[in-house]
Amino acid sequence: MMMFVEPAARGAYRGDPTRLRQILLNLLNNAIKFTETGGVSIQVAVKLGDMPTGDEHIVPLRFEVGDTGMGMAQSVR
């Protein structure tokens, strides 16, 4: 498994760590479950294009979980 956190996204944030942990663990567990070969990755980045106006203290983050698993059938997408 590979993890990358952009330098701009590093730091302390206020939020709901329990809910975020639960969501990320669910996504990672599904990625691992369906990836027999290859790997799983997670990336954290700041979404600069979505910065709200008027409050410079709010920083939206983007979490991406990727894998090399079988994926979804085209008909499901």
N, C-alpha and C positions, 0 to 999 in steps of 0.2 A: 504494500500500500504506500502511496506517495501523497504527501500533503504539502501545499504551498500557500503561505499567507503573504500577500503583497505587503511591502514595508508600510505603505500608507494605511493599511487596515490593521496594523498592529497597535495594541493599546488596550485600555480598559473601557468598557462600555456598560451603560445601564440598560437593563432589559430583563427578560425572563429566561435565565440560564437553564432552568429545568425543562422548559418547553423546547428551547433551541436544542438542547442535548438530546431530547427524545426524538425530535424530527430528524436530526442528523444521524443518530444511531439507527433509526428505521431505514433511512435511505442507504446508509452504508451496509447494513445487514442484508438488504435486498440486493445491492450491487455485488456483495461477496457471495451470496447464495447462488446467483446465476452466472458467476464467472469461474469457469473451470480452469481456463488458462488465461494468461495475460495479467491484468492488474486492475486495481481500483485506485482512484485518486479523488482528492478533495481540494478545492481551491477557494480561497476567501479573498475578495477584492472590494474596494470602495466603488460604489456606483456614482461616479461624478456627475453623470448626466441627469440624475434624479435628485440632485440636491434641492431640498425645499428652500423657498425664499423666505427671508426674514429671520431665520433661526440658524445661525452658523454652528450651533452645538449639536444639531441633528446630523448624523452621518449614516446614510443607508449603506448596508453591506450586502454583498451578493455571495451566496454559498453555492458552489457547483460540485456535484458528485458525478464522477464519470467512471465508466468501467468498459471492459472489452468483452462483456458477456454477450449472450445471444440476442439481446434486444427484444423489441416488440414487433409483432407481425404488422405489416403495412396496413392491414384492414382494421387494426386496433387504434392506430394513431389518429 
